[in-house]
Amino acid sequence: MKSKLKRIIPLIVLIIFSMTVVVYGEDPIVGVVIDNETTVQLKANMKSQIVENLGIGDKVYIDKAEGKWYRVSTDEGRWGFVHSENVSIINEEEVLFEDATVNTGSVFVLKEPNIDSNMIGTLGFLSKVTVLNKKDDWAYISLGDEPIGWTKYDDLITTSSYPEGKVTEEQVQVLDKNSTDGQVLFNISKGDIVKIKDYEDNYFKIEIDEKEGWILTEDIKTVHKDYIKESFVVSKVEKKNLTAQEVFKEIIESSRLLGEDYTATAYDLSIKSCGKAIGAKYRGITRSGIDLNGKQWGDAMVVAVDPRVIPLGSKVLVMFDESDWRKKYNGVYLAGDTGGGVKGKTVDLYLGDIGNKEMKEVRDFGRAYKVKLYIID
């Protein structure tokens, strides 16, 4: 009996040990905690049970991302979830997320990464989101902590996503290395927002205005990024059945009606429209300084306005009558240009650039009546 126990006990110990060891298919992504109030949660939300408390400088080993949370293990061997805004990934090439801004008007957010999928909602021009994942030419995005669906990656301007901090001291010197004898590169001021890119020996490596350097951790406090959830318009019907009123319902409710009797025309960068040939000085530069050269309608979403009626720089929702074939041009535009023929209740939609010749789309556009305009405050 004793001899059997001698054989069984090591086997039991081996089984128990193997159950506690984590085996990675590849090396985990290493992150460093940048906030002294960081907690490891049992689930990916702040209301779940706290597994462990962490402080600045503690390391976590990232297994995967779940929304804006990382599933991690700690040096204590505990598993749980840490919010990504409390962790800086040591190797910049391993950063999992991208910050993104919608670079066109009223993009569709779909349930699946294909054009025939049901639409979940829409996002307006300049909406800020996070890219959580990519598949082919699609991006899986979130608004704040909430994943919302898939949109075209080319409709976004993206940068690597880093945690952010706000400067808490009146003046902070940014050094060329993480040491008291470092050389001062530049100064930052109280209230400035910086990206936190690394941590070493009680110093953060930060970036602001495309400049980098090191500051003491005590000089900043981590902050949560600001996302405007109202920019996402939720839809409960399929894309192909949507009317303009349904697509833009929430934008309309939070906007101000300018009028229902506007007229609309269209222009391009042809000699006929703008009077300048390719290569001419200031060709394609709008009154507000936007360079339209080579950009098409969906890339720019610019409309020329009478600045006495609509201030330059405003965002406006342009909606054609449901019976008008031009309703495919419904969307949120930037009032970024003016024109000699754009007076009073008239807007001129930019449709693209194909060189010196006029686009067929511009010729066909003609003049539309009974156009609704809303200004997005």
C-alpha positions in Angstrom: 0.0 0.0 0.0 2.8 2.4 0.9 4.6 1.7 -2.3 1.4 2.5 -4.3 1.0 5.8 -2.4 4.6 6.7 -3.2 3.8 6.3 -6.8 0.4 8.1 -6.7 1.4 11.2 -4.6 4.0 12.6 -7.1 1.5 12.0 -9.9 -1.2 14.1 -8.0 1.4 16.8 -7.3 2.3 16.9 -11.0 -1.3 17.2 -12.0 -2.0 20.0 -9.5 1.1 21.9 -10.6 0.3 21.6 -14.3 -3.1 23.1 -13.6 -1.6 26.3 -12.2 1.1 26.8 -14.9 0.2 29.1 -17.8 1.5 28.0 -21.1 1.7 30.8 -23.8 1.8 29.9 -27.4 4.1 32.9 -27.8 5.7 35.4 -25.4 3.0 37.5 -23.6 2.9 41.3 -24.2 4.4 43.0 -21.2 2.8 46.1 -19.8 3.6 48.4 -16.9 1.0 50.0 -14.6 0.9 53.8 -14.7 -1.7 54.6 -12.1 -1.5 53.9 -8.3 -5.2 53.2 -8.1 -5.2 50.4 -10.6 -7.2 47.3 -9.8 -7.3 43.9 -11.4 -11.0 42.9 -11.8 -12.4 39.5 -12.1 -14.4 40.5 -15.2 -13.9 43.3 -17.7 -15.9 45.9 -15.8 -15.3 48.1 -12.7 -18.3 46.6 -10.9 -16.8 43.1 -10.7 -14.8 41.6 -7.9 -11.3 43.1 -7.3 -8.7 40.4 -7.6 -5.6 42.5 -6.8 -4.5 46.1 -6.3 -1.6 47.4 -8.4 0.6 50.5 -8.3 2.8 52.5 -10.6 5.7 50.3 -12.0 4.0 46.9 -11.4 4.2 44.7 -14.5 1.3 42.8 -16.1 1.4 40.1 -18.7 -1.2 40.6 -21.4 -2.9 37.5 -22.7 -5.6 39.2 -24.9 -7.8 42.3 -25.3 -11.5 42.2 -24.5 -13.0 45.5 -25.6 -10.9 48.3 -24.0 -9.7 45.8 -21.2 -6.6 43.6 -21.1 -6.8 40.1 -19.7 -3.6 39.8 -17.7 -1.6 37.8 -15.2 0.4 39.5 -12.5 3.7 38.8 -10.7 1.6 37.3 -7.9 0.2 34.8 -10.3 -3.3 36.2 -10.3 -5.5 36.5 -13.5 -8.0 39.2 -14.2 -8.8 42.3 -16.3 -7.1 45.7 -16.2 -8.3 48.7 -18.1 -6.0 49.6 -21.0 -5.8 53.3 -19.9 -4.0 52.2 -16.8 -1.3 50.3 -18.6 1.6 51.3 -20.9 2.8 48.6 -23.3 6.6 48.4 -23.1 7.3 47.5 -26.7 5.6 50.1 -28.9 5.4 47.7 -31.8 3.0 45.6 -29.7 0.4 48.3 -28.9 -2.9 46.6 -29.4 -5.3 49.5 -30.1 -5.4 52.5 -32.4 -7.1 55.9 -31.7 -9.2 56.9 -34.7 -11.2 59.8 -36.0 -13.9 59.5 -38.6 -12.6 61.2 -41.7 -15.7 61.2 -43.8 -19.4 61.9 -43.3 -21.9 59.6 -41.6 -20.1 56.3 -41.8 -22.1 53.1 -41.4 -21.3 50.8 -38.4 -22.2 47.2 -39.4 -22.8 44.0 -37.4 -20.3 42.0 -39.4 -17.3 43.1 -41.6 -19.1 42.9 -45.0 -21.2 45.4 -46.9 -24.4 43.2 -46.8 -24.4 43.0 -43.0 -27.1 44.7 -40.9 -26.4 48.2 -39.9 -26.1 48.9 -36.2 -25.8 52.7 -36.5 -23.9 55.6 -37.9 -21.0 57.9 -36.9 -20.7 61.5 -37.9 -17.7 63.4 -39.2 -14.8 63.8 -36.7 -16.2 61.3 -34.2 -13.5 59.7 -32.1 -13.4 56.0 -31.7 -10.9 53.2 -30.9 -9.9 50.5 -33.3 -9.9 47.2 -31.4 -9.3 44.8 -34.3 -8.9 44.7 -38.0 -10.0 42.3 -40.7 -9.2 42.9 -44.4 -10.2 46.5 -45.0 -12.6 46.6 -42.0 -12.1 48.0 -38.5 -13.8 46.7 -35.3 -14.4 49.8 -33.2 -15.5 50.9 -29.8 -16.9 54.2 -28.5 -15.3 54.5 -25.0 -15.3 51.1 -23.4 -18.2 49.8 -25.5 -17.5 47.9 -28.8 -20.1 49.0 -31.3 -19.3 47.2 -34.6 -17.4 47.2 -37.9 -16.7 50.1 -40.3 -14.4 50.7 -43.3 -10.8 51.2 -42.1 -10.1 53.7 -44.9 -12.8 56.0 -43.5 -10.7 56.5 -40.3 -7.5 58.5 -39.5 -5.6 56.3 -37.0 -2.7 56.6 -34.6 -1.3 54.2 -32.0 -3.4 54.3 -28.8 -1.5 55.2 -25.6 -2.8 56.1 -22.1 -3.0 59.8 -21.4 -2.1 61.9 -18.4 -2.8 65.5 -17.3 0.0 67.7 -16.0 -0.7 68.6 -12.3 2.2 71.0 -11.6 2.4 74.6 -12.8 5.6 74.0 -14.9 7.3 70.6 -15.6 10.6 70.1 -17.2 10.8 67.4 -19.8 14.2 65.7 -19.8 16.2 63.8 -22.4 16.6 60.8 -20.1 15.0 59.3 -16.9 17.5 60.8 -14.5 17.9 64.0 -12.4 21.0 64.9 -14.4 19.0 64.8 -17.7 19.1 67.8 -20.0 15.9 69.9 -20.3 14.3 69.5 -23.7 11.2 71.7 -23.2 8.6 72.6 -20.6 5.0 71.6 -20.2 2.3 73.4 -18.1 -0.5 72.5 -15.7 -3.5 71.0 -17.6 -1.5 69.9 -20.6 -2.5 66.4 -21.8 0.3 64.0 -22.7 0.6 60.5 -24.1 2.3 58.0 -21.7 4.6 55.7 -23.8 6.9 54.1 -21.2 7.9 53.9 -17.5 11.3 53.5 -16.0 12.6 54.2 -12.4 9.8 56.5 -11.4 9.8 58.4 -14.7 7.2 58.4 -17.5 8.3 58.7 -21.2 5.7 61.1 -22.6 4.8 62.6 -26.0 3.1 65.9 -26.7 2.9 67.9 -30.0 5.1 65.2 -31.6 7.9 65.8 -29.0 9.1 63.2 -26.5 10.9 63.1 -23.2 10.9 62.0 -19.6 9.1 63.4 -16.6 8.6 62.3 -13.0 5.5 60.2 -12.4 4.3 62.5 -9.6 3.9 65.4 -12.1 0.9 63.9 -13.9 -2.3 62.1 -13.2 -3.7 59.6 -15.7 -7.0 60.6 -17.3 -9.7 58.8 -19.3 -10.1 59.8 -22.9 -13.2 61.8 -23.9 -15.6 60.1 -26.3 -18.8 61.8 -27.4 -21.3 58.9 -27.3 -24.0 61.1 -28.9 -22.0 61.0 -32.1 -23.1 57.3 -32.6 -26.6 57.0 -33.9 -28.1 53.6 -33.1 -30.3 51.9 -35.7 -32.7 49.0 -35.1 -33.6 48.4 -38.7 -31.6 47.1 -41.7 -29.5 49.5 -43.7 -31.4 49.0 -46.9 -34.7 50.0 -45.3 -33.6 53.2 -43.6 -35.0 56.6 -44.5 -32.9 59.7 -44.0 -35.0 60.6 -41.0 -34.2 57.2 -39.4 -30.5 57.3 -40.2 -29.9 60.8 -38.8 -32.6 60.8 -36.1 -30.4 61.4 -33.1 -28.2 63.9 -34.9 -31.4 65.8 -35.9 -32.6 65.8 -32.4 -29.4 67.4 -31.1 -29.1 69.9 -34.0 -30.7 73.1 -35.0 -32.8 73.3 -38.1 -31.6 76.1 -40.4 -34.3 75.6 -43.0 -36.2 73.2 -45.2 -36.1 75.3 -48.4 -32.4 75.4 -49.2 -31.2 74.8 -52.8 -28.1 72.7 -53.5 -25.6 72.6 -56.3 -22.3 70.7 -56.8 -18.8 71.6 -57.8 -15.4 69.9 -58.5 -11.9 71.1 -59.2 -12.4 71.4 -63.0 -11.5 74.6 -64.8 -15.3 75.2 -65.3 -16.0 75.0 -61.5 -12.9 76.7 -60.0 -11.3 78.5 -62.9 -7.8 77.1 -62.2 -5.9 74.4 -64.1 -3.8 71.7 -62.5 -0.6 73.3 -61.2 -2.1 76.7 -60.8 -1.4 78.5 -57.5 -4.0 77.9 -54.8 -6.0 75.4 -57.0 -8.1 73.2 -54.8 -7.5 75.2 -51.6 -10.8 76.1 -49.9 -11.6 79.4 -48.2 -10.8 77.8 -44.8 -7.5 76.3 -46.0 -8.5 72.7 -46.8 -6.6 71.1 -49.6 -9.1 69.3 -51.9 -6.6 68.2 -54.6 -7.0 64.6 -55.4 -9.8 64.1 -52.8 -13.2 62.7 -53.7 -16.6 63.3 -52.2 -16.4 60.7 -49.4 -12.9 61.7 -48.5 -13.6 65.4 -48.0 -17.3 65.9 -47.2 -16.9 69.6 -47.7 -19.7 72.1 -48.7 -19.4 75.7 -49.8 -21.7 78.1 -47.9 -22.6 81.7 -47.6 -20.7 82.6 -44.4 -23.2 85.3 -43.5 -25.8 82.4 -43.1 -23.6 79.5 -42.0 -20.3 80.2 -40.2 -17.2 78.6 -41.8 -16.0 75.6 -39.8 -19.5 74.5 -38.9 -20.7 71.0 -39.3 -24.0 70.8 -41.1 -26.3 67.9 -41.9 -27.6 68.1 -45.5 -30.7 66.1 -46.3 -32.4 65.9 -49.7 -36.1 65.0 -50.2 -36.8 61.3 -50.0 -38.0 61.4 -53.6 -34.8 63.1 -54.9 -32.2 60.8 -56.5 -29.6 63.0 -54.9 -30.4 61.7 -51.4 -27.4 59.4 -51.8 -25.4 62.6 -50.9 -27.2 63.0 -47.5 -24.6 63.4 -44.8 -22.7 65.5 -42.4 -20.5 68.1 -44.1 -17.9 70.6 -43.0 -18.7 74.1 -44.1 -15.3 74.7 -45.4 -15.6 76.8 -48.6 -17.3 79.7 -50.2 -18.2 80.5 -53.8 -19.3 83.5 -55.9 -22.6 81.8 -56.7 -23.3 80.6 -53.1 -25.6 83.2 -51.7 -28.2 83.0 -48.9 -30.0 79.7 -48.6 -27.8 77.9 -51.1 -25.1 75.3 -50.5 -22.5 73.9 -53.0 -21.4 70.3 -52.4 -17.9 69.3 -53.3 -18.0 66.0 -55.4 -14.4 65.4 -56.3 -11.3 66.0 -58.5 -10.6 64.3 -61.8 -8.4 67.0 -63.2 -9.3 69.9 -65.5 -12.4 68.3 -66.9 -15.8 68.6 -65.3 -17.1 65.4 -63.6 -20.2 63.7 -65.0 -21.6 63.7 -61.4 -21.4 67.5 -61.3 -23.0 67.9 -64.7 -25.8 65.6 -63.7 -26.3 67.2 -60.3 -28.0 70.3 -61.5 -29.9 72.2 -58.8 -31.8 70.6 -56.0 -34.7 72.2 -54.1 -36.4 71.7 -50.8 -33.1 70.6 -49.2 -33.1 70.5 -45.4 -30.1 71.8 -43.5 -29.3 71.4 -39.8 -26.4 72.9 -38.0 -24.7 70.6 -35.5 -23.9 72.7 -32.4 
